[in-house]
Amino acid sequence: MQAKLQEQLSPADAEIILKRLPERIQAAPIARAAEIEYPIAAVIEMAIASFLDTIESVYNNK
């Protein structure tokens, strides 16, 4: 069976990711989502993308 690729994080998957984080870390993306009036899934996607961009730049500069 082949999994279907999605371009965006689903709201259900975002909630699963969020619930796996410690409560103090959960608060930051929830607050940011409210502040910029974006869905929590979009905020989590942006956080992951930002992290990956940072990691990529660190490894490309070595």
N, C-alpha and C positions, 0 to 999 in steps of 0.2 A: 504494500500500500504506500502510495506517495502522498506526502503532506502538501497541502495547498499553501503556497507562499502568499503572505499578505504584505502590502506596502505600508500598512499602518498597524500600530498596536491596538488591539480591540479594547474596549472599556473593561471587559471581563478580565482580560490578561493584565491590564494595568492594575486592577484591584488586587489580583493575585500577587503581583510583584510588590505592590505597596504593603500588603499585609505581611509579607515576609521580612520587611525592614523593621528595625527597632522603632518604638513609638516616637522617640525624639527625632529620628530621621524621617519618619512618615510626615511629620508636621511641616517640614520645609516645602516639599512639592505641593502639598495640599494648600498651604498659604500662598504659594506662588501662583497656583492655578486660580485661586480666588482673586488675587491681586490683578492678574492680567486677563481675567475672565476667559480662560481657556479650559478645555476639558483636561482632567487629570492625566488621561492617556497621552495627550500631546505634550504635557509638561514632562512626563517620564521619558518620552521619546527624545525630547530636547536635551534632557539631562544625560541620557545614555550617549547621544550623538556628541555632545560636548566633551564627555569623558573620553570617548574614542578618538576624537580629534586631538585632544591633549596628549594621549598616549602615542598617537601616530607622529605628532610633531616631536616628541621626545626621542623616539626611535629614529626618526629621519634626520635629526640633527647630530647624531653620534658619528 
